[in-house]
Amino acid sequence: MYLRTIAKSGLAVVLVILVASCSKQVPQQKLSGGGDLVAPMVKVQSVRVQPFTTHIKVSGELQSVTDVTVSSQFSGRVEAVRFGEGDAVAQGQVLVTLDSRMARAQLEGAKSAYWAAKSAFERQQALLGKKMVPSQNLEAIQAQMQGAKAQYDAARLALENAVVKSPLSGVAVQKFAEVGEVVNFGSPLVEIVDISQFKLVVGVSQSDSFLIRPGSTCQVFFPALNKRIFAHIRKIGVKVDSQSKLFPVEIRIPNVGGSLRAGLFAEISIQTGTTPRAVVIPGDAIQDEEAGKTVVIVQKGKSRIRSVILGGQDGNKVEIRSGLSGGDQLIVEGQSSVFDGQAVHISR
């Protein structure tokens, strides 16, 4: 009797262990009240074959293409400043005038000396033609005339430099001189920036530098303006930056509408390639396993795990080079809670 009791107790323990073991073999399914397995709910998406374009994502700040500091080519007192900071200026517009009274006097003196030397030369030429003077006299007077002409030209140029004009059209962003101030030759007067176009200089990796070329299309987004424009790569550097180890890429941005300013932050998407017919899925559907990347599809009401080989990526869109076909029913929600061959319900 005692042995029978022990045998029955041992059998009961074995049955409990077997039931627990069987429960662990179906980890993601639950038993209903009647004992049937309940299939998990998943959301699927039909895999599409479509054109796919890959991009490089970078960012940078707008820089001016032409930024000029106009310096004085004349020494004197500032008589007038004909612009204000932030004013638009045109090429050839007068910006600053300097006291030119001394320069005018010097010009008149140089002019008189030149005309006197020129007249003397012409008289000697006439006398030489009549063989009334030696040729050496003419050569000496000609040298004097040429020297006087050089001084006259220099005086005339100095007077012209007393009136400072803008070398380009743009915006006067900074003023360095005030009326009454004495400036010397080389003193800065004004900084002018051409705002008709700007540039972005960004860095790309060594591998990405071989995927793009001058003329490649870029999409540029300015968050501060909520503005998106299209541009093109102007040039790609041939030397890697010693610190960042990136290749510099320059993009020119025309300032259409005049809303752009130097220093604006920009997000840039550079097109690297296009595949006419590509299998494209959401990146969220891809799982990382020890053996590699996998996805889960539904076939005949059951989940099937597929190993995939990835191609390019654009945001959350990923190209699948191998492992999926157009029309496959891809699980995009709930894929992490199912195993291979498990019955599933598709949510509608």
C-alpha positions in Angstrom: 0.0 0.0 0.0 2.8 2.4 0.9 4.6 1.5 -2.4 1.5 2.2 -4.5 1.1 5.6 -2.9 4.7 6.5 -3.7 4.3 5.3 -7.3 1.1 7.4 -7.8 2.8 10.5 -6.3 5.8 10.1 -8.6 3.6 9.8 -11.6 1.8 13.0 -10.7 5.1 14.8 -10.4 6.2 13.5 -13.9 2.9 14.7 -15.4 3.3 18.2 -13.9 6.8 18.4 -15.3 5.7 17.3 -18.8 2.9 19.9 -18.8 5.3 22.7 -17.8 7.8 21.6 -20.4 5.1 21.6 -23.2 4.0 25.1 -22.2 7.5 26.4 -22.6 7.7 25.0 -26.2 5.0 27.4 -27.4 6.1 30.6 -25.6 4.0 33.2 -27.6 0.7 31.4 -27.6 -1.9 31.2 -24.9 -4.5 28.7 -24.0 -8.2 29.7 -24.3 -10.8 28.6 -21.9 -11.6 25.5 -24.0 -7.9 24.6 -24.3 -7.4 25.8 -28.0 -4.3 27.9 -28.9 -4.9 31.6 -29.5 -3.1 33.0 -32.6 -1.4 36.5 -32.0 -2.7 39.5 -34.0 -0.2 41.1 -36.5 -0.4 43.8 -39.0 0.9 43.2 -42.5 1.8 45.2 -45.5 2.1 44.0 -49.1 5.7 44.3 -50.3 5.9 46.7 -53.3 8.3 46.9 -56.2 9.0 50.5 -57.0 11.7 53.0 -58.0 14.0 53.7 -55.1 16.4 56.6 -54.7 19.2 56.7 -52.1 20.5 59.8 -50.5 23.3 61.1 -48.2 22.1 63.1 -45.3 24.4 66.0 -44.1 24.0 69.5 -42.6 25.8 72.8 -42.7 25.5 76.6 -42.5 25.1 79.0 -45.4 28.2 80.9 -46.3 28.6 84.0 -48.6 30.3 83.3 -51.9 31.6 86.9 -52.3 32.5 88.9 -49.2 34.7 91.9 -49.8 36.3 94.4 -47.5 36.8 97.7 -49.4 39.9 99.6 -48.2 41.0 103.1 -48.8 43.5 103.7 -51.6 44.0 107.3 -50.4 45.0 109.1 -47.2 42.8 111.8 -46.0 39.8 113.0 -43.9 36.4 111.4 -44.5 34.1 114.0 -45.9 31.0 111.9 -46.4 29.7 108.3 -45.9 26.8 107.6 -48.3 25.6 104.3 -46.9 24.3 102.7 -43.7 24.9 99.2 -42.4 22.4 96.8 -43.9 21.8 99.0 -47.0 21.8 97.5 -50.4 24.5 99.0 -52.6 25.0 98.8 -56.4 28.2 98.2 -58.3 29.8 101.6 -59.0 27.8 103.4 -56.3 29.7 106.1 -54.4 30.2 104.9 -50.8 32.8 107.3 -49.2 34.3 110.6 -50.3 37.6 111.8 -48.8 39.0 115.3 -48.6 40.7 115.8 -51.9 41.8 119.5 -51.9 45.5 118.6 -51.6 45.2 115.9 -54.2 43.5 118.4 -56.6 46.3 120.9 -56.1 48.9 118.2 -56.7 47.1 117.2 -59.9 47.1 120.7 -61.2 50.8 121.0 -60.6 51.6 117.7 -62.2 49.4 118.6 -65.2 51.2 121.9 -65.7 54.6 120.2 -65.5 53.6 117.5 -68.0 52.3 120.0 -70.5 55.4 122.1 -70.2 57.6 119.1 -70.7 55.5 118.0 -73.7 55.8 121.4 -75.3 59.6 121.4 -74.8 59.8 118.0 -76.4 57.8 119.1 -79.4 60.0 122.2 -79.9 63.1 120.1 -79.8 61.6 117.6 -82.2 61.0 120.5 -84.7 64.5 121.8 -84.3 66.0 118.3 -84.7 64.1 118.0 -88.0 65.9 121.1 -89.2 69.2 119.7 -87.8 69.5 122.7 -85.5 70.1 120.6 -82.3 71.8 117.3 -81.5 69.7 114.2 -81.0 71.1 113.8 -77.5 69.1 116.9 -76.5 65.9 115.4 -77.7 66.4 112.1 -75.8 67.0 114.0 -72.6 63.9 116.2 -73.0 61.8 113.1 -74.0 62.8 111.4 -70.7 61.8 114.5 -68.8 58.4 114.5 -70.5 57.8 110.8 -69.7 58.6 111.4 -66.1 56.2 114.3 -65.9 53.5 112.2 -67.6 54.0 109.4 -64.9 53.6 112.0 -62.1 50.5 113.4 -63.8 48.9 109.9 -64.1 49.7 109.2 -60.5 48.1 112.4 -59.3 45.0 111.8 -61.4 44.6 108.3 -60.0 45.1 109.6 -56.4 42.3 112.1 -57.0 40.0 109.3 -58.3 40.8 107.2 -55.2 39.4 110.0 -53.0 36.0 108.9 -54.2 35.4 105.3 -53.0 32.9 103.2 -55.1 31.4 99.8 -54.5 33.2 97.1 -56.6 30.1 94.9 -56.6 26.4 94.8 -55.9 25.4 93.5 -52.5 24.7 94.6 -48.9 26.9 96.8 -46.7 27.1 94.6 -43.6 29.7 96.6 -41.7 31.0 100.2 -41.7 34.5 101.0 -40.5 34.8 104.8 -41.0 32.9 107.8 -39.8 32.7 111.4 -41.1 35.7 113.5 -39.9 37.9 110.5 -39.2 41.3 110.5 -40.9 42.0 107.3 -42.8 45.3 106.0 -44.2 46.1 104.1 -47.3 44.8 100.5 -46.7 42.4 101.4 -43.9 39.2 99.3 -44.2 36.0 101.3 -45.0 33.2 98.9 -45.5 32.4 95.2 -45.8 30.1 94.2 -48.7 28.5 90.8 -49.1 26.9 89.6 -52.4 23.6 88.0 -51.3 22.5 87.0 -54.8 23.8 83.5 -54.0 25.3 81.5 -51.2 27.2 78.3 -50.7 27.1 75.3 -48.4 30.3 73.4 -47.7 29.7 70.0 -46.1 31.8 66.9 -45.5 31.1 63.4 -46.9 32.8 60.2 -46.1 35.5 58.7 -48.4 33.1 56.0 -49.6 30.2 58.4 -50.2 32.4 60.8 -52.1 32.6 58.2 -54.9 28.8 58.0 -55.1 28.3 61.7 -56.0 29.7 64.0 -58.7 29.5 67.7 -59.7 25.9 68.3 -60.9 24.3 65.7 -58.5 20.9 66.8 -57.3 20.5 68.0 -53.7 17.5 68.8 -51.6 18.1 71.6 -49.1 15.8 72.3 -46.2 16.0 75.4 -44.0 14.2 74.7 -40.7 14.2 78.3 -39.6 12.3 79.3 -42.8 10.4 76.0 -43.2 11.7 76.3 -46.8 12.8 73.5 -49.1 14.7 74.1 -52.4 16.6 72.0 -54.9 20.3 72.7 -55.8 23.3 71.0 -57.4 26.8 70.1 -56.3 29.3 72.6 -57.7 32.5 70.8 -56.8 33.9 68.0 -54.7 37.3 68.4 -53.0 40.2 66.3 -54.1 41.8 66.3 -50.7 40.4 64.9 -47.5 40.2 67.2 -44.5 43.0 66.3 -42.1 40.9 66.7 -39.0 37.4 65.4 -40.0 38.7 62.9 -42.5 35.9 64.0 -44.8 35.9 65.3 -48.3 34.5 68.8 -48.7 31.6 69.2 -51.0 30.4 72.7 -52.2 26.8 73.4 -53.1 25.7 76.7 -54.6 22.3 78.1 -53.5 20.7 80.9 -55.5 18.9 83.4 -53.2 15.6 83.4 -55.1 13.3 85.8 -53.3 16.0 87.2 -51.1 15.1 85.4 -47.9 18.4 83.6 -47.3 21.1 84.9 -45.0 24.6 83.8 -44.2 24.7 81.5 -41.2 21.3 79.9 -41.8 21.4 76.2 -40.7 20.5 73.8 -43.5 19.7 70.0 -43.8 21.0 68.6 -47.1 19.9 65.4 -48.8 22.3 64.5 -51.7 21.0 62.0 -54.2 23.4 59.1 -54.7 21.6 56.7 -57.0 18.3 55.4 -58.3 17.1 51.8 -58.8 14.1 51.6 -61.3 12.6 48.4 -59.8 13.5 47.8 -56.1 11.8 45.8 -53.3 11.3 48.4 -50.6 10.1 47.9 -47.1 9.9 49.9 -43.8 13.1 49.7 -41.8 11.0 49.0 -38.6 10.0 45.6 -40.1 13.6 44.4 -40.0 15.0 42.5 -37.1 18.6 41.9 -36.0 19.4 38.2 -35.3 22.7 36.5 -34.7 22.6 35.1 -38.2 21.9 38.5 -39.7 18.9 40.6 -40.8 15.5 39.0 -40.9 11.9 39.8 -41.6 8.6 37.9 -41.0 6.0 37.3 -43.6 2.6 35.5 -43.5 2.0 32.5 -45.8 -1.2 30.5 -45.6 -2.1 32.0 -42.2 1.3 31.2 -40.6 4.4 33.3 -39.9 7.6 32.6 -41.9 10.9 34.0 -41.0 13.1 35.1 -43.9 16.7 36.1 -44.0 17.3 39.2 -46.1 20.2 41.1 -47.6 19.8 44.9 -47.4 20.6 47.5 -50.1 20.4 51.3 -49.8 18.4 53.2 -47.2 16.5 56.4 -47.4 15.1 57.5 -44.1 12.9 54.6 -42.9 12.7 53.0 -46.4 15.1 50.2 -47.0 15.9 48.4 -50.2 15.9 44.5 -50.0 18.4 43.0 -52.4 17.5 39.4 -51.5 14.9 37.4 -49.4 11.6 39.1 -50.4 9.5 39.4 -53.5 6.8 41.8 -54.6 3.5 40.8 -53.2 4.8 39.1 -50.0 2.7 39.8 -47.0 5.2 41.4 -44.6 4.5 41.7 -40.9 5.1 45.3 -39.9 3.6 45.2 -36.4 3.9 42.3 -34.0 6.8 40.5 -35.8 8.9 40.4 -32.6 6.2 38.3 -30.8 5.9 35.4 -33.2 8.0 32.4 -34.2 8.5 30.5 -37.4 5.5 28.5 -38.4 3.1 30.0 -35.9 -0.5 30.6 -36.8 -1.4 34.3 -36.8 -4.4 36.6 -37.2 -4.1 39.6 -39.5 -5.6 42.7 -38.0 -7.8 44.7 -40.4 
